[in-house]
């Protein structure tokens, strides 16, 4: 984890000012057999190793929900978001997330020097961090939970319900505690289906999100 910066999922941080990175050293674990969430006996989440074959929702660069992150602006990073296909198809029809939704946030470093590139940024091949936001109504009292992964192939650790990401998503998530406001292909669907949360509309109605 990278303390100090928040991504699309409000639990995820950034590199420190010293430029620390995560080294994936954990041995491979048993992975999800399909896109539905699966868990180890100790409650850890099995890794969704095929998530890059899921539905791509969006990418952000240097996003943060904290004004203090400007001090770390020299450490540019990309956030890539994927969702399991069944949940995506359901959202297209209803504007809401069904049970067993799995949203994966993948973080990669941003590079500017390489090959013929002269301007702008492209994504590094190394994965810096992974976090999962999962809806499992029979398993979690608040329906949703966050898991942090130290490696693409290692099991994910449950982030405690008292962590700030839960209250942040509840207060600011556009649809069912998720940041659909940052998913350009899904926000119009939520608007048309009128599934945008009351909290989000109050906070962002004047900015055009709810129109």
Buried (B, 14 or more C-beta within 10 A) or exposed (E): EBEBBBBBBBBBBBBBEEEEEBEBEBEEBEBBEEBBBBBEEEEBBBBBBBBEEBBBBBBBEBBBBEEEBEEBEEBBBBBBBBBBEBBBEBBEEEBBBBBBBBBBBBBBBBBEEEEEEEEEBEBBEEBBBBBBBBBBEEBBEEBBBBBBBBBBBBBBBBBEBEBEBBEBBBEBBBBBBBBBBBBEBBBEBBBEBEBBBEBBBEBBEEEEBBE
